[in-house]
Amino acid sequence: MPTLQVITLGCSKNTVDTEHLLCQVAGSYELVPEGEDRSVDVLLVNTCGFIGDAKEQSVQTILAAAARKKAGQVGRLLVFGCLSQRYGEELPGLIPEVDGWFGARTLDPLVEALGCSPDKSRRNSRVLTSPGTPYAFLKISEGCDRRCSYCAIPFIRGAHRSVPMEDLVEEARELASKGVRELIVIAQDTTYYGLDLYKKRMLAPLLRKLSEVEGIEWIRIHYSYPADFPEDVLEEMAANPKVCRYMDIPLQHISDRVLSNMHRGVDGAWTRELIRKMREHVPGVVLRTTFIVGHPGEQHRDFMELLDFVREARFQRMGAFTYSEEEGTFGAEHFPDTIAPRTKKNRLQTLMELQRGISLAYNESRIGTEVRVLVDAFTDGFLVCRSEFESPEVDGEILVRYTEAAFDGVEPYSLVGEFLQVRITAADEYDLTAEVI
């Protein structure tokens, strides 16, 4: 069979797209794992086009792939995903070595270009790109109806479209049959799920259905929008032991002025009240958030208010980014990016330094506690684990040293995908160390 390799860039939603695509063409191609250095008949690049750095990485990856093609290591070079969706008219003339450009909203044209017919019976199936990993991302919807002034997602991915609940449950069953123990629910906005299909928000009922799938032990929620947050999700999280007490909710800022310029649909008072409700309804919940610094109109006092809020809220997990002006967005057209890059960088460093201290204090407070963990991998003599309070790929890890005595001679690799009870023994600002009980 001809050989096919996919390079996937960007977020976990792109990973899911790649896995669905591979399932559509499986049987027609020999699939070469990403990173394996060999000649292939077809090379696909799944791109990201969200912000400047991601676009640059995508372009450089395509150019490197074009060089491989010129050297005779690649037959056909095809590009799909967000970058080609966003710049589909300009890119062909700039990189003529690419044999085909495809968008991000449907995989069918790419499947057909690969000589296959889209198979609806496989729509809920995937070829996992990290086989043996005990977690998988489950994309419950596509697109976004929000209109944040800085964000290009709506005109890249289109309007919000929920995946029918029965399809998601079927996909979850198949993932469980492949050894997946944890589902990470993702979308551009997970809390919007169901409005188009069922005329009401249906994330909480979906979580209940997914928790009934045999083999799935943890369900984690990512990318929750704060405006009109459905409180029944908090009730489900508090009552359902399979729903991790973990919430990823990008807040982006706390200043009323900045939030208004961002078109977030909330103000600082709403945000503070939502955080209070989350911690009240779900005791012990771990909150992960992100912020943007240097947004047009962010004055020094706005940034000071953000620092005060982070000190007050003490988020266990936090990421931050400097504002990136994206052409075509409302912000690019109406809010000149006048804040100096050095100022943005200094604000980012100050915010992250504050968070490092908060993260370290939180991790140190866990020393001596016992927790249930899932083993993700074994490497360098350690079992790499996470509790319900750590999400893979973005949060820290819990490292447990393997010894034959501690595990009664059980092979360490056989422990991957298993749950252990451990006691936290040490901590730094990112990772924890533990011993098995």
C-alpha positions in Angstrom: 0.0 0.0 0.0 1.1 3.6 -0.4 2.4 5.3 2.7 0.8 8.3 4.4 2.1 10.5 7.2 0.4 13.3 9.0 2.1 16.2 10.9 -0.4 17.7 13.3 0.1 21.2 14.7 -1.9 23.4 17.1 -4.5 22.3 19.7 -6.0 19.0 20.8 -9.0 19.7 18.5 -6.7 19.3 15.5 -5.5 16.0 16.9 -9.0 14.8 17.0 -9.5 15.9 13.3 -6.4 14.0 12.3 -7.5 10.8 14.1 -10.9 11.0 12.4 -9.2 11.5 9.0 -6.9 8.5 9.5 -9.9 6.3 10.3 -11.5 7.3 7.0 -8.4 6.3 4.9 -7.2 3.3 7.0 -7.0 0.2 4.9 -6.0 2.3 1.8 -2.7 3.5 3.2 0.1 2.3 5.4 0.0 4.9 8.1 3.5 6.2 9.1 3.6 7.7 12.6 4.4 11.4 13.0 8.1 11.9 13.7 9.2 8.7 11.9 12.0 9.8 9.5 11.3 8.0 6.2 10.1 8.6 2.7 6.4 8.6 2.2 4.0 8.7 -0.8 1.7 11.3 0.8 2.5 13.8 3.5 -0.3 15.8 5.2 0.2 18.9 7.3 -2.7 19.7 9.7 -2.1 23.4 10.4 -3.0 26.0 13.1 -3.8 29.6 12.1 -5.0 31.0 15.4 -2.3 33.5 16.4 1.0 34.8 15.0 3.3 32.3 16.5 1.1 29.4 15.5 0.8 30.7 11.9 4.6 31.0 11.7 5.1 27.5 13.0 2.6 26.2 10.4 4.3 28.0 7.5 7.8 26.8 8.6 6.5 23.2 8.8 5.0 23.4 5.3 8.2 24.8 3.9 10.2 22.0 5.6 7.8 19.5 4.1 8.2 21.1 0.7 12.0 20.7 1.0 11.5 17.0 1.8 9.4 16.8 -1.4 12.0 18.5 -3.4 14.6 16.1 -2.1 12.5 13.1 -3.2 11.4 12.0 0.2 7.7 13.0 -0.3 5.4 12.2 -3.2 2.3 14.3 -2.7 2.1 17.2 -0.2 -1.3 18.2 1.0 -2.2 20.8 3.6 -5.4 21.2 5.6 -6.6 22.8 8.8 -7.0 26.3 10.1 -4.2 28.0 8.3 -5.3 26.9 4.9 -9.0 27.6 5.8 -8.0 31.1 6.7 -5.6 31.9 3.8 -6.7 29.4 1.2 -6.6 32.0 -1.6 -3.1 33.4 -0.8 -1.1 30.3 0.1 -1.1 28.4 -3.2 0.7 31.2 -5.0 3.2 31.5 -2.1 4.1 27.8 -1.7 3.5 26.1 -5.1 5.2 22.9 -4.0 2.0 22.0 -2.1 -0.3 19.7 -4.3 -3.5 20.6 -2.5 -5.0 23.0 0.1 -8.0 22.0 2.2 -9.9 23.7 4.9 -10.9 22.9 8.5 -14.7 22.7 8.4 -15.0 19.3 6.7 -12.6 16.5 6.0 -14.6 15.0 3.1 -12.8 16.8 0.2 -9.4 15.7 1.7 -10.6 12.1 2.0 -11.7 12.2 -1.6 -8.4 13.7 -2.7 -6.7 10.7 -1.0 -8.7 8.4 -3.3 -11.3 7.3 -0.7 -15.0 7.8 -0.3 -16.2 9.4 3.0 -17.7 6.6 5.1 -20.4 7.7 7.4 -20.3 4.4 9.3 -16.8 5.4 10.5 -17.7 9.0 11.6 -17.5 8.0 15.3 -14.3 6.1 14.9 -10.7 7.2 15.1 -7.1 5.9 14.7 -5.4 7.1 17.8 -2.1 8.8 17.1 -0.8 8.0 20.6 -1.9 4.3 21.1 -1.5 3.1 24.6 -2.1 6.6 26.1 -5.0 6.1 28.6 -6.7 9.5 27.8 -8.2 10.9 24.7 -9.8 14.1 23.7 -13.5 14.1 22.7 -14.6 17.0 20.5 -18.3 17.7 21.3 -18.9 20.6 18.9 -17.2 22.6 16.2 -17.1 26.3 15.5 -18.2 29.2 17.7 -21.0 31.8 17.8 -19.2 34.1 20.2 -17.7 37.2 18.8 -14.7 38.0 21.0 -13.0 41.0 19.4 -9.5 39.4 19.3 -10.5 36.0 18.1 -10.4 34.6 14.5 -12.0 31.2 15.3 -15.5 32.1 14.1 -14.4 32.9 10.6 -12.0 30.0 10.5 -14.2 27.2 12.0 -17.6 28.7 11.3 -20.7 28.8 13.4 -21.3 26.5 16.4 -22.3 22.9 15.5 -22.9 20.3 18.2 -22.2 16.6 17.6 -25.3 14.6 18.4 -25.2 13.0 21.8 -25.6 9.5 20.5 -22.6 9.9 18.2 -20.4 11.1 21.1 -21.5 8.2 23.3 -20.7 5.7 20.5 -17.3 7.4 20.0 -16.6 7.2 23.8 -17.4 3.5 23.7 -14.9 2.8 21.0 -12.3 4.8 22.8 -12.9 2.8 25.9 -12.5 -0.4 24.0 -9.0 0.8 23.0 -8.0 1.3 26.6 -8.9 4.9 27.1 -9.8 5.6 30.7 -10.2 9.4 30.7 -12.2 11.5 28.3 -11.2 15.2 28.0 -14.3 17.0 26.6 -13.2 19.8 24.3 -14.8 22.4 21.9 -14.4 26.0 21.1 -16.9 26.5 23.9 -18.0 23.3 25.7 -20.8 25.1 27.7 -22.6 26.0 24.5 -23.1 22.3 23.7 -26.6 21.4 22.6 -28.1 24.8 21.9 -28.3 24.2 18.2 -29.6 20.6 18.3 -31.7 20.5 21.5 -32.5 24.2 21.9 -30.9 24.2 25.4 -27.5 23.7 26.9 -26.9 20.0 27.3 -23.4 19.6 28.6 -24.6 18.3 32.0 -26.8 15.6 30.4 -23.9 14.7 28.1 -21.6 14.2 31.0 -24.1 11.8 32.6 -24.4 9.8 29.4 -20.6 9.6 29.0 -20.1 8.5 32.6 -22.3 5.4 31.9 -19.8 4.2 29.3 -18.1 1.1 30.7 -14.3 1.6 31.0 -14.4 5.4 31.2 -13.4 6.4 34.8 -12.7 10.1 34.4 -14.3 12.9 32.4 -12.6 16.3 32.3 -14.0 19.6 30.9 -11.9 22.0 29.0 -12.6 25.4 27.3 -15.7 26.6 29.2 -16.9 30.1 28.4 -17.8 32.1 31.5 -20.9 34.0 30.1 -24.2 32.3 30.9 -22.3 29.4 32.5 -24.8 26.5 33.0 -24.8 25.8 36.7 -26.2 22.3 36.3 -22.7 21.4 35.1 -21.4 22.3 38.6 -24.2 20.1 40.1 -23.2 17.2 37.9 -19.5 17.7 38.8 -20.3 17.7 42.5 -22.5 14.6 42.4 -20.9 12.4 39.7 -17.6 10.8 40.9 -16.5 10.2 37.3 -16.6 14.0 36.4 -13.2 15.4 37.6 -13.4 18.3 40.0 -11.5 20.4 37.5 -12.6 23.2 35.3 -10.8 24.9 32.5 -12.4 28.3 32.0 -10.5 31.0 30.1 -11.4 34.3 31.7 -8.9 36.5 29.7 -9.2 39.5 32.1 -10.9 41.0 35.1 -11.0 44.7 34.2 -14.5 45.9 33.1 -12.9 48.2 30.5 -10.8 45.4 29.0 -13.5 42.8 29.1 -15.8 45.2 27.3 -13.2 45.8 24.6 -12.8 42.1 24.3 -16.6 41.6 23.8 -16.6 38.8 26.4 -20.2 39.4 27.5 -19.3 39.5 31.2 -17.8 42.1 33.7 -15.5 41.7 36.7 -18.4 41.3 39.2 -19.9 38.5 37.1 -16.5 36.8 36.9 -15.9 37.0 40.7 -19.3 35.7 41.4 -18.9 32.8 39.0 -15.6 31.7 40.7 -17.3 31.9 44.1 -20.2 29.7 42.9 -17.8 27.1 41.4 -15.9 26.8 44.7 -19.1 26.8 46.7 -20.9 24.1 44.7 -17.8 21.9 44.1 -15.7 21.9 47.2 -12.0 21.3 46.3 -12.5 22.1 42.6 -9.3 23.0 40.8 -9.6 25.9 38.4 -7.5 26.5 35.4 -7.7 29.7 33.5 -5.9 31.9 30.9 -5.4 35.6 30.6 -4.4 38.0 27.8 -2.1 40.9 28.7 -1.5 43.9 26.6 -4.9 44.0 24.9 -5.6 47.4 23.3 -6.9 49.8 25.9 -5.3 47.9 28.8 -4.0 50.6 31.0 -1.6 50.2 33.9 -4.4 50.3 36.4 -6.2 47.5 34.5 -3.2 45.3 34.7 -2.8 46.1 38.4 -6.4 45.0 38.9 -5.6 41.8 37.1 -2.7 41.1 39.4 -4.9 41.8 42.5 -7.6 39.4 41.1 -5.0 36.6 40.6 -3.8 37.1 44.2 -7.3 37.0 45.4 -8.6 34.1 43.3 -5.5 31.9 43.7 -6.1 29.8 40.6 -4.3 26.5 40.9 -3.5 26.5 37.2 -3.0 29.5 35.0 -1.6 30.4 31.6 -1.1 33.8 30.0 -0.4 35.2 26.6 0.4 38.6 25.1 -2.1 40.1 22.8 -1.7 39.2 19.2 -3.5 41.4 16.6 -5.3 39.1 14.1 -6.4 40.5 10.8 -10.1 40.3 10.1 -11.1 40.5 13.7 -13.2 43.3 15.2 -10.2 44.2 17.4 -7.8 44.6 14.5 -10.3 46.9 12.8 -11.3 49.0 15.7 -8.7 48.8 18.4 -5.2 49.9 17.3 -2.5 47.8 18.9 -0.6 50.6 20.5 0.9 48.9 23.6 4.6 48.4 23.1 5.9 44.8 22.8 8.3 45.4 25.7 5.4 46.5 27.9 3.4 43.4 27.0 6.4 41.2 27.7 7.1 42.8 31.1 3.4 42.4 32.1 3.4 38.7 31.1 6.6 38.1 33.1 5.1 39.8 36.1 1.9 37.9 36.0 3.6 34.6 35.5 6.0 35.2 38.4 3.0 35.9 40.6 1.4 32.7 39.5 4.5 30.6 40.1 4.4 31.5 43.8 0.7 30.6 43.9 1.2 27.3 42.1 4.1 26.4 44.4 2.1 27.2 47.6 -0.8 25.0 46.3 1.5 22.1 45.4 3.3 22.3 48.8 -0.1 22.2 50.6 -0.7 18.8 49.1 2.4 17.2 50.6 1.2 14.4 52.9 -2.2 14.0 51.3 -3.4 10.8 49.6 -4.8 10.8 46.1 -5.9 8.5 43.3 -3.8 8.8 40.2 -3.9 7.5 36.6 -0.6 6.2 35.2 0.1 7.8 31.8 3.6 6.4 31.1 6.7 4.9 32.5 10.0 6.6 31.8 13.5 6.9 33.4 12.4 4.7 36.3 9.3 6.8 37.2 5.6 6.2 36.7 4.3 9.4 35.2 0.9 9.9 36.8 -1.9 12.5 37.2 -4.8 12.9 39.6 -8.2 14.4 38.7 -6.6 17.8 39.5 -4.0 17.6 36.6 -4.9 17.7 32.9 -2.5 16.1 30.5 -0.2 18.2 28.3 -0.9 21.5 30.1 -0.5 20.8 33.8 2.2 19.2 36.0 2.6 15.5 36.7 2.9 13.3 39.7 6.0 11.2 39.6 6.2 7.8 41.4 9.5 6.0 41.5 9.1 2.4 40.4 10.7 -0.4 42.5 10.0 -4.1 42.2 9.5 -4.2 46.0 6.9 -1.4 46.0 4.9 -3.0 43.2 5.4 -6.7 44.1 7.3 -7.3 40.9 4.6 -6.1 38.6 6.1 -4.9 35.3 6.1 -1.1 35.2 4.8 -0.9 31.6 1.8 -3.0 32.6 0.8 -0.3 35.0 0.2 2.3 32.3 -3.6 2.9 32.2 -4.1 1.7 35.7 -5.2 3.7 38.8 -3.0 3.8 41.9 -3.4 5.3 45.4 -0.4 7.4 46.3 0.8 9.8 49.0 2.4 13.1 47.9 5.9 13.4 49.4 7.4 16.5 47.7 6.5 19.4 45.4 7.9 22.1 43.2 5.9 24.8 41.4 5.0 22.5 38.6 5.4 18.7 39.5 4.7 16.5 42.5 6.5 13.4 43.8 4.6 10.6 45.4 5.0 7.1 46.8 2.5 4.3 46.2 0.4 3.3 49.2 
